[in-house]
Amino acid sequence: WHLCSVCEKAAHFLCYTCTYSLCKGCIRQSDFLCVRANKGLCVNCMRLVMLIENKDANKEN
C-alpha cells in the first residue's frame, strides 16, 4: 500500500529506487519515466542513474 507523494491518494505509479509514488491524476503533472507497466524512475533517481551510466561509459573509453 503506497500513497501518492503529491496528494496522498492511493498511488498507482512507483519509483524503483526510492519511496516516490504517484496517483493516476498526479502523474500528468510530474516528470516520471515509466520503465515497466506502473514502475519507473522519478526525476531524482533518473539523474542518479544517468550519472552512473555516464561514469561507466567514460571508463570504457
mmCIF file of the N, C-alpha and C atoms, coordinates in Angstrom:
data_MODEL
# 
_entry.id   MODEL 
# 
loop_
_atom_site.group_PDB 
_atom_site.id 
_atom_site.type_symbol 
_atom_site.label_atom_id 
_atom_site.label_alt_id 
_atom_site.label_comp_id 
_atom_site.label_asym_id 
_atom_site.label_entity_id 
_atom_site.label_seq_id 
_atom_site.pdbx_PDB_ins_code 
_atom_site.Cartn_x 
_atom_site.Cartn_y 
_atom_site.Cartn_z 
_atom_site.occupancy 
_atom_site.B_iso_or_equiv 
_atom_site.pdbx_formal_charge 
_atom_site.auth_seq_id 
_atom_site.auth_comp_id 
_atom_site.auth_asym_id 
_atom_site.auth_atom_id 
_atom_site.pdbx_PDB_model_num 
ATOM 1   N N  . TRP A 1 1  ? 0.843  -1.177 0.000   1.00 0.00 ? 1  TRP A N  1 
ATOM 2   C CA . TRP A 1 1  ? 0.000  0.000  0.000   1.00 0.00 ? 1  TRP A CA 1 
ATOM 3   C C  . TRP A 1 1  ? 0.884  1.236  0.000   1.00 0.00 ? 1  TRP A C  1 
ATOM 4   N N  . HIS A 1 2  ? 0.778  2.049  -1.046  1.00 0.00 ? 2  HIS A N  1 
ATOM 5   C CA . HIS A 1 2  ? 1.576  3.266  -1.175  1.00 0.00 ? 2  HIS A CA 1 
ATOM 6   C C  . HIS A 1 2  ? 0.648  4.456  -1.357  1.00 0.00 ? 2  HIS A C  1 
ATOM 7   N N  . LEU A 1 3  ? 1.088  5.604  -0.873  1.00 0.00 ? 3  LEU A N  1 
ATOM 8   C CA . LEU A 1 3  ? 0.340  6.843  -1.047  1.00 0.00 ? 3  LEU A CA 1 
ATOM 9   C C  . LEU A 1 3  ? 1.070  7.750  -2.023  1.00 0.00 ? 3  LEU A C  1 
ATOM 10  N N  . CYS A 1 4  ? 0.302  8.521  -2.769  1.00 0.00 ? 4  CYS A N  1 
ATOM 11  C CA . CYS A 1 4  ? 0.868  9.482  -3.713  1.00 0.00 ? 4  CYS A CA 1 
ATOM 12  C C  . CYS A 1 4  ? 1.716  10.497 -2.951  1.00 0.00 ? 4  CYS A C  1 
ATOM 13  N N  . SER A 1 5  ? 2.905  10.772 -3.461  1.00 0.00 ? 5  SER A N  1 
ATOM 14  C CA . SER A 1 5  ? 3.815  11.724 -2.815  1.00 0.00 ? 5  SER A CA 1 
ATOM 15  C C  . SER A 1 5  ? 3.336  13.162 -2.946  1.00 0.00 ? 5  SER A C  1 
ATOM 16  N N  . VAL A 1 6  ? 2.392  13.422 -3.850  1.00 0.00 ? 6  VAL A N  1 
ATOM 17  C CA . VAL A 1 6  ? 1.894  14.781 -4.068  1.00 0.00 ? 6  VAL A CA 1 
ATOM 18  C C  . VAL A 1 6  ? 0.601  15.026 -3.295  1.00 0.00 ? 6  VAL A C  1 
ATOM 19  N N  . CYS A 1 7  ? -0.414 14.183 -3.531  1.00 0.00 ? 7  CYS A N  1 
ATOM 20  C CA . CYS A 1 7  ? -1.737 14.444 -2.946  1.00 0.00 ? 7  CYS A CA 1 
ATOM 21  C C  . CYS A 1 7  ? -2.156 13.436 -1.874  1.00 0.00 ? 7  CYS A C  1 
ATOM 22  N N  . GLU A 1 8  ? -1.367 12.404 -1.656  1.00 0.00 ? 8  GLU A N  1 
ATOM 23  C CA . GLU A 1 8  ? -1.601 11.375 -0.639  1.00 0.00 ? 8  GLU A CA 1 
ATOM 24  C C  . GLU A 1 8  ? -2.811 10.481 -0.904  1.00 0.00 ? 8  GLU A C  1 
ATOM 25  N N  . LYS A 1 9  ? -3.257 10.398 -2.163  1.00 0.00 ? 9  LYS A N  1 
ATOM 26  C CA . LYS A 1 9  ? -4.276 9.414  -2.543  1.00 0.00 ? 9  LYS A CA 1 
ATOM 27  C C  . LYS A 1 9  ? -3.566 8.086  -2.804  1.00 0.00 ? 9  LYS A C  1 
ATOM 28  N N  . ALA A 1 10 ? -4.322 7.059  -3.124  1.00 0.00 ? 10 ALA A N  1 
ATOM 29  C CA . ALA A 1 10 ? -3.719 5.756  -3.419  1.00 0.00 ? 10 ALA A CA 1 
ATOM 30  C C  . ALA A 1 10 ? -2.825 5.869  -4.653  1.00 0.00 ? 10 ALA A C  1 
ATOM 31  N N  . ALA A 1 11 ? -1.598 5.410  -4.539  1.00 0.00 ? 11 ALA A N  1 
ATOM 32  C CA . ALA A 1 11 ? -0.624 5.530  -5.630  1.00 0.00 ? 11 ALA A CA 1 
ATOM 33  C C  . ALA A 1 11 ? -0.766 4.382  -6.617  1.00 0.00 ? 11 ALA A C  1 
ATOM 34  N N  . HIS A 1 12 ? -0.500 4.688  -7.879  1.00 0.00 ? 12 HIS A N  1 
ATOM 35  C CA . HIS A 1 12 ? -0.532 3.680  -8.934  1.00 0.00 ? 12 HIS A CA 1 
ATOM 36  C C  . HIS A 1 12 ? 0.846  3.505  -9.577  1.00 0.00 ? 12 HIS A C  1 
ATOM 37  N N  . PHE A 1 13 ? 1.652  4.558  -9.601  1.00 0.00 ? 13 PHE A N  1 
ATOM 38  C CA . PHE A 1 13 ? 2.982  4.534  -10.208 1.00 0.00 ? 13 PHE A CA 1 
ATOM 39  C C  . PHE A 1 13 ? 4.045  4.621  -9.118  1.00 0.00 ? 13 PHE A C  1 
ATOM 40  N N  . LEU A 1 14 ? 5.024  3.719  -9.150  1.00 0.00 ? 14 LEU A N  1 
ATOM 41  C CA . LEU A 1 14 ? 6.034  3.623  -8.095  1.00 0.00 ? 14 LEU A CA 1 
ATOM 42  C C  . LEU A 1 14 ? 7.433  3.742  -8.679  1.00 0.00 ? 14 LEU A C  1 
ATOM 43  N N  . CYS A 1 15 ? 8.305  4.450  -7.967  1.00 0.00 ? 15 CYS A N  1 
ATOM 44  C CA . CYS A 1 15 ? 9.707  4.542  -8.353  1.00 0.00 ? 15 CYS A CA 1 
ATOM 45  C C  . CYS A 1 15 ? 10.420 3.270  -7.901  1.00 0.00 ? 15 CYS A C  1 
ATOM 46  N N  . TYR A 1 16 ? 11.295 2.743  -8.762  1.00 0.00 ? 16 TYR A N  1 
ATOM 47  C CA . TYR A 1 16 ? 12.052 1.530  -8.434  1.00 0.00 ? 16 TYR A CA 1 
ATOM 48  C C  . TYR A 1 16 ? 13.017 1.724  -7.275  1.00 0.00 ? 16 TYR A C  1 
ATOM 49  N N  . THR A 1 17 ? 13.630 2.908  -7.166  1.00 0.00 ? 17 THR A N  1 
ATOM 50  C CA . THR A 1 17 ? 14.756 3.054  -6.245  1.00 0.00 ? 17 THR A CA 1 
ATOM 51  C C  . THR A 1 17 ? 14.479 3.876  -4.992  1.00 0.00 ? 17 THR A C  1 
ATOM 52  N N  . CYS A 1 18 ? 13.353 4.537  -4.910  1.00 0.00 ? 18 CYS A N  1 
ATOM 53  C CA . CYS A 1 18 ? 13.036 5.309  -3.703  1.00 0.00 ? 18 CYS A CA 1 
ATOM 54  C C  . CYS A 1 18 ? 11.556 5.161  -3.374  1.00 0.00 ? 18 CYS A C  1 
ATOM 55  N N  . THR A 1 19 ? 11.087 5.912  -2.427  1.00 0.00 ? 19 THR A N  1 
ATOM 56  C CA . THR A 1 19 ? 9.695  5.793  -1.973  1.00 0.00 ? 19 THR A CA 1 
ATOM 57  C C  . THR A 1 19 ? 8.738  6.711  -2.723  1.00 0.00 ? 19 THR A C  1 
ATOM 58  N N  . TYR A 1 20 ? 9.214  7.419  -3.746  1.00 0.00 ? 20 TYR A N  1 
ATOM 59  C CA . TYR A 1 20 ? 8.367  8.334  -4.516  1.00 0.00 ? 20 TYR A CA 1 
ATOM 60  C C  . TYR A 1 20 ? 7.307  7.541  -5.271  1.00 0.00 ? 20 TYR A C  1 
ATOM 61  N N  . SER A 1 21 ? 6.059  7.991  -5.189  1.00 0.00 ? 21 SER A N  1 
ATOM 62  C CA . SER A 1 21 ? 4.964  7.331  -5.888  1.00 0.00 ? 21 SER A CA 1 
ATOM 63  C C  . SER A 1 21 ? 3.923  8.370  -6.284  1.00 0.00 ? 21 SER A C  1 
ATOM 64  N N  . LEU A 1 22 ? 3.134  8.043  -7.299  1.00 0.00 ? 22 LEU A N  1 
ATOM 65  C CA . LEU A 1 22 ? 2.144  8.977  -7.831  1.00 0.00 ? 22 LEU A CA 1 
ATOM 66  C C  . LEU A 1 22 ? 0.827  8.271  -8.109  1.00 0.00 ? 22 LEU A C  1 
ATOM 67  N N  . CYS A 1 23 ? -0.267 9.014  -7.966  1.00 0.00 ? 23 CYS A N  1 
ATOM 68  C CA . CYS A 1 23 ? -1.574 8.500  -8.349  1.00 0.00 ? 23 CYS A CA 1 
ATOM 69  C C  . CYS A 1 23 ? -1.779 8.776  -9.840  1.00 0.00 ? 23 CYS A C  1 
ATOM 70  N N  . LYS A 1 24 ? -2.864 8.277  -10.395 1.00 0.00 ? 24 LYS A N  1 
ATOM 71  C CA . LYS A 1 24 ? -3.129 8.458  -11.823 1.00 0.00 ? 24 LYS A CA 1 
ATOM 72  C C  . LYS A 1 24 ? -3.355 9.921  -12.182 1.00 0.00 ? 24 LYS A C  1 
ATOM 73  N N  . GLY A 1 25 ? -3.853 10.720 -11.265 1.00 0.00 ? 25 GLY A N  1 
ATOM 74  C CA . GLY A 1 25 ? -4.089 12.138 -11.532 1.00 0.00 ? 25 GLY A CA 1 
ATOM 75  C C  . GLY A 1 25 ? -2.818 12.965 -11.510 1.00 0.00 ? 25 GLY A C  1 
ATOM 76  N N  . CYS A 1 26 ? -1.944 12.686 -10.572 1.00 0.00 ? 26 CYS A N  1 
ATOM 77  C CA . CYS A 1 26 ? -0.712 13.476 -10.415 1.00 0.00 ? 26 CYS A CA 1 
ATOM 78  C C  . CYS A 1 26 ? 0.376  13.108 -11.416 1.00 0.00 ? 26 CYS A C  1 
ATOM 79  N N  . ILE A 1 27 ? 0.284  11.938 -12.038 1.00 0.00 ? 27 ILE A N  1 
ATOM 80  C CA . ILE A 1 27 ? 1.312  11.520 -12.995 1.00 0.00 ? 27 ILE A CA 1 
ATOM 81  C C  . ILE A 1 27 ? 1.362  12.479 -14.180 1.00 0.00 ? 27 ILE A C  1 
ATOM 82  N N  . ARG A 1 28 ? 0.252  13.110 -14.494 1.00 0.00 ? 28 ARG A N  1 
ATOM 83  C CA . ARG A 1 28 ? 0.189  14.026 -15.645 1.00 0.00 ? 28 ARG A CA 1 
ATOM 84  C C  . ARG A 1 28 ? 0.990  15.300 -15.426 1.00 0.00 ? 28 ARG A C  1 
ATOM 85  N N  . GLN A 1 29 ? 1.126  15.739 -14.186 1.00 0.00 ? 29 GLN A N  1 
ATOM 86  C CA . GLN A 1 29 ? 1.858  16.973 -13.897 1.00 0.00 ? 29 GLN A CA 1 
ATOM 87  C C  . GLN A 1 29 ? 3.288  16.720 -13.435 1.00 0.00 ? 29 GLN A C  1 
ATOM 88  N N  . SER A 1 30 ? 3.711  15.481 -13.381 1.00 0.00 ? 30 SER A N  1 
ATOM 89  C CA . SER A 1 30 ? 5.033  15.164 -12.837 1.00 0.00 ? 30 SER A CA 1 
ATOM 90  C C  . SER A 1 30 ? 5.950  14.586 -13.903 1.00 0.00 ? 30 SER A C  1 
ATOM 91  N N  . ASP A 1 31 ? 7.248  14.706 -13.653 1.00 0.00 ? 31 ASP A N  1 
ATOM 92  C CA . ASP A 1 31 ? 8.245  14.071 -14.506 1.00 0.00 ? 31 ASP A CA 1 
ATOM 93  C C  . ASP A 1 31 ? 8.534  12.698 -13.924 1.00 0.00 ? 31 ASP A C  1 
ATOM 94  N N  . PHE A 1 32 ? 8.093  11.677 -14.625 1.00 0.00 ? 32 PHE A N  1 
ATOM 95  C CA . PHE A 1 32 ? 8.264  10.302 -14.170 1.00 0.00 ? 32 PHE A CA 1 
ATOM 96  C C  . PHE A 1 32 ? 8.459  9.432  -15.399 1.00 0.00 ? 32 PHE A C  1 
ATOM 97  N N  . LEU A 1 33 ? 9.516  8.662  -15.427 1.00 0.00 ? 33 LEU A N  1 
ATOM 98  C CA . LEU A 1 33 ? 9.812  7.800  -16.564 1.00 0.00 ? 33 LEU A CA 1 
ATOM 99  C C  . LEU A 1 33 ? 9.330  6.388  -16.268 1.00 0.00 ? 33 LEU A C  1 
ATOM 100 N N  . CYS A 1 34 ? 8.269  5.959  -16.946 1.00 0.00 ? 34 CYS A N  1 
ATOM 101 C CA . CYS A 1 34 ? 7.770  4.594  -16.763 1.00 0.00 ? 34 CYS A CA 1 
ATOM 102 C C  . CYS A 1 34 ? 8.699  3.631  -17.487 1.00 0.00 ? 34 CYS A C  1 
ATOM 103 N N  . VAL A 1 35 ? 9.140  2.606  -16.785 1.00 0.00 ? 35 VAL A N  1 
ATOM 104 C CA . VAL A 1 35 ? 10.038 1.611  -17.358 1.00 0.00 ? 35 VAL A CA 1 
ATOM 105 C C  . VAL A 1 35 ? 9.264  0.339  -17.671 1.00 0.00 ? 35 VAL A C  1 
ATOM 106 N N  . ARG A 1 36 ? 8.484  -0.121 -16.714 1.00 0.00 ? 36 ARG A N  1 
ATOM 107 C CA . ARG A 1 36 ? 7.679  -1.315 -16.886 1.00 0.00 ? 36 ARG A CA 1 
ATOM 108 C C  . ARG A 1 36 ? 6.332  -1.130 -16.221 1.00 0.00 ? 36 ARG A C  1 
ATOM 109 N N  . ALA A 1 37 ? 5.291  -1.191 -17.014 1.00 0.00 ? 37 ALA A N  1 
ATOM 110 C CA . ALA A 1 37 ? 3.921  -1.049 -16.500 1.00 0.00 ? 37 ALA A CA 1 
ATOM 111 C C  . ALA A 1 37 ? 3.802  0.180  -15.600 1.00 0.00 ? 37 ALA A C  1 
ATOM 112 N N  . ASN A 1 38 ? 3.609  -0.010 -14.305 1.00 0.00 ? 38 ASN A N  1 
ATOM 113 C CA . ASN A 1 38 ? 3.409  1.118  -13.387 1.00 0.00 ? 38 ASN A CA 1 
ATOM 114 C C  . ASN A 1 38 ? 4.650  1.417  -12.546 1.00 0.00 ? 38 ASN A C  1 
ATOM 115 N N  . LYS A 1 39 ? 5.788  0.872  -12.921 1.00 0.00 ? 39 LYS A N  1 
ATOM 116 C CA . LYS A 1 39 ? 7.030  1.122  -12.180 1.00 0.00 ? 39 LYS A CA 1 
ATOM 117 C C  . LYS A 1 39 ? 8.017  1.851  -13.072 1.00 0.00 ? 39 LYS A C  1 
ATOM 118 N N  . GLY A 1 40 ? 8.778  2.751  -12.463 1.00 0.00 ? 40 GLY A N  1 
ATOM 119 C CA . GLY A 1 40 ? 9.735  3.524  -13.244 1.00 0.00 ? 40 GLY A CA 1 
ATOM 120 C C  . GLY A 1 40 ? 10.697 4.277  -12.358 1.00 0.00 ? 40 GLY A C  1 
ATOM 121 N N  . LEU A 1 41 ? 11.109 5.460  -12.824 1.00 0.00 ? 41 LEU A N  1 
ATOM 122 C CA . LEU A 1 41 ? 12.081 6.270  -12.099 1.00 0.00 ? 41 LEU A CA 1 
ATOM 123 C C  . LEU A 1 41 ? 11.586 7.704  -11.980 1.00 0.00 ? 41 LEU A C  1 
ATOM 124 N N  . CYS A 1 42 ? 11.718 8.261  -10.786 1.00 0.00 ? 42 CYS A N  1 
ATOM 125 C CA . CYS A 1 42 ? 11.406 9.672  -10.583 1.00 0.00 ? 42 CYS A CA 1 
ATOM 126 C C  . CYS A 1 42 ? 12.574 10.505 -11.116 1.00 0.00 ? 42 CYS A C  1 
ATOM 127 N N  . VAL A 1 43 ? 12.432 11.807 -11.147 1.00 0.00 ? 43 VAL A N  1 
ATOM 128 C CA . VAL A 1 43 ? 13.455 12.697 -11.698 1.00 0.00 ? 43 VAL A CA 1 
ATOM 129 C C  . VAL A 1 43 ? 14.779 12.544 -10.956 1.00 0.00 ? 43 VAL A C  1 
ATOM 130 N N  . ASN A 1 44 ? 14.745 12.532 -9.641  1.00 0.00 ? 44 ASN A N  1 
ATOM 131 C CA . ASN A 1 44 ? 15.984 12.440 -8.860  1.00 0.00 ? 44 ASN A CA 1 
ATOM 132 C C  . ASN A 1 44 ? 16.708 11.119 -9.097  1.00 0.00 ? 44 ASN A C  1 
ATOM 133 N N  . CYS A 1 45 ? 15.980 10.041 -9.120  1.00 0.00 ? 45 CYS A N  1 
ATOM 134 C CA . CYS A 1 45 ? 16.609 8.735  -9.346  1.00 0.00 ? 45 CYS A CA 1 
ATOM 135 C C  . CYS A 1 45 ? 17.095 8.604  -10.783 1.00 0.00 ? 45 CYS A C  1 
ATOM 136 N N  . MET A 1 46 ? 16.370 9.193  -11.730 1.00 0.00 ? 46 MET A N  1 
ATOM 137 C CA . MET A 1 46 ? 16.806 9.154  -13.122 1.00 0.00 ? 46 MET A CA 1 
ATOM 138 C C  . MET A 1 46 ? 18.130 9.894  -13.289 1.00 0.00 ? 46 MET A C  1 
ATOM 139 N N  . ARG A 1 47 ? 18.289 11.029 -12.623 1.00 0.00 ? 47 ARG A N  1 
ATOM 140 C CA . ARG A 1 47 ? 19.557 11.771 -12.669 1.00 0.00 ? 47 ARG A CA 1 
ATOM 141 C C  . ARG A 1 47 ? 20.697 10.921 -12.113 1.00 0.00 ? 47 ARG A C  1 
ATOM 142 N N  . LEU A 1 48 ? 20.444 10.244 -11.015 1.00 0.00 ? 48 LEU A N  1 
ATOM 143 C CA . LEU A 1 48 ? 21.463 9.390  -10.407 1.00 0.00 ? 48 LEU A CA 1 
ATOM 144 C C  . LEU A 1 48 ? 21.848 8.245  -11.348 1.00 0.00 ? 48 LEU A C  1 
ATOM 145 N N  . VAL A 1 49 ? 20.869 7.619  -11.959 1.00 0.00 ? 49 VAL A N  1 
ATOM 146 C CA . VAL A 1 49 ? 21.135 6.533  -12.906 1.00 0.00 ? 49 VAL A CA 1 
ATOM 147 C C  . VAL A 1 49 ? 21.955 7.045  -14.086 1.00 0.00 ? 49 VAL A C  1 
ATOM 148 N N  . MET A 1 50 ? 21.613 8.228  -14.601 1.00 0.00 ? 50 MET A N  1 
ATOM 149 C CA . MET A 1 50 ? 22.353 8.794  -15.732 1.00 0.00 ? 50 MET A CA 1 
ATOM 150 C C  . MET A 1 50 ? 23.799 9.108  -15.343 1.00 0.00 ? 50 MET A C  1 
ATOM 151 N N  . LEU A 1 51 ? 24.020 9.614  -14.137 1.00 0.00 ? 51 LEU A N  1 
ATOM 152 C CA . LEU A 1 51 ? 25.385 9.877  -13.671 1.00 0.00 ? 51 LEU A CA 1 
ATOM 153 C C  . LEU A 1 51 ? 26.202 8.588  -13.615 1.00 0.00 ? 51 LEU A C  1 
ATOM 154 N N  . ILE A 1 52 ? 25.610 7.537  -13.099 1.00 0.00 ? 52 ILE A N  1 
ATOM 155 C CA . ILE A 1 52 ? 26.302 6.249  -13.005 1.00 0.00 ? 52 ILE A CA 1 
ATOM 156 C C  . ILE A 1 52 ? 26.594 5.698  -14.395 1.00 0.00 ? 52 ILE A C  1 
ATOM 157 N N  . GLU A 1 53 ? 25.610 5.762  -15.285 1.00 0.00 ? 53 GLU A N  1 
ATOM 158 C CA . GLU A 1 53 ? 25.800 5.259  -16.646 1.00 0.00 ? 53 GLU A CA 1 
ATOM 159 C C  . GLU A 1 53 ? 26.894 6.036  -17.376 1.00 0.00 ? 53 GLU A C  1 
ATOM 160 N N  . ASN A 1 54 ? 26.882 7.353  -17.249 1.00 0.00 ? 54 ASN A N  1 
ATOM 161 C CA . ASN A 1 54 ? 27.892 8.176  -17.920 1.00 0.00 ? 54 ASN A CA 1 
ATOM 162 C C  . ASN A 1 54 ? 29.282 7.917  -17.354 1.00 0.00 ? 54 ASN A C  1 
ATOM 163 N N  . LYS A 1 55 ? 29.370 7.698  -16.055 1.00 0.00 ? 55 LYS A N  1 
ATOM 164 C CA . LYS A 1 55 ? 30.659 7.402  -15.426 1.00 0.00 ? 55 LYS A CA 1 
ATOM 165 C C  . LYS A 1 55 ? 31.215 6.090  -15.969 1.00 0.00 ? 55 LYS A C  1 
ATOM 166 N N  . ASP A 1 56 ? 30.358 5.074  -16.072 1.00 0.00 ? 56 ASP A N  1 
ATOM 167 C CA . ASP A 1 56 ? 30.780 3.776  -16.597 1.00 0.00 ? 56 ASP A CA 1 
ATOM 168 C C  . ASP A 1 56 ? 31.161 3.868  -18.074 1.00 0.00 ? 56 ASP A C  1 
ATOM 169 N N  . ALA A 1 57 ? 30.441 4.665  -18.845 1.00 0.00 ? 57 ALA A N  1 
ATOM 170 C CA . ALA A 1 57 ? 30.746 4.831  -20.268 1.00 0.00 ? 57 ALA A CA 1 
ATOM 171 C C  . ALA A 1 57 ? 32.090 5.525  -20.452 1.00 0.00 ? 57 ALA A C  1 
ATOM 172 N N  . ASN A 1 58 ? 32.402 6.484  -19.600 1.00 0.00 ? 58 ASN A N  1 
ATOM 173 C CA . ASN A 1 58 ? 33.682 7.194  -19.691 1.00 0.00 ? 58 ASN A CA 1 
ATOM 174 C C  . ASN A 1 58 ? 34.855 6.287  -19.331 1.00 0.00 ? 58 ASN A C  1 
ATOM 175 N N  . LYS A 1 59 ? 34.646 5.328  -18.441 1.00 0.00 ? 59 LYS A N  1 
ATOM 176 C CA . LYS A 1 59 ? 35.705 4.390  -18.067 1.00 0.00 ? 59 LYS A CA 1 
ATOM 177 C C  . LYS A 1 59 ? 36.072 3.476  -19.235 1.00 0.00 ? 59 LYS A C  1 
ATOM 178 N N  . GLU A 1 60 ? 35.078 3.118  -20.049 1.00 0.00 ? 60 GLU A N  1 
ATOM 179 C CA . GLU A 1 60 ? 35.301 2.211  -21.174 1.00 0.00 ? 60 GLU A CA 1 
ATOM 180 C C  . GLU A 1 60 ? 36.119 2.871  -22.279 1.00 0.00 ? 60 GLU A C  1 
ATOM 181 N N  . ASN A 1 61 ? 36.058 4.175  -22.414 1.00 0.00 ? 61 ASN A N  1 
ATOM 182 C CA . ASN A 1 61 ? 36.779 4.882  -23.487 1.00 0.00 ? 61 ASN A CA 1 
ATOM 183 C C  . ASN A 1 61 ? 38.164 5.131  -23.118 1.00 0.00 ? 61 ASN A C  1 
# 
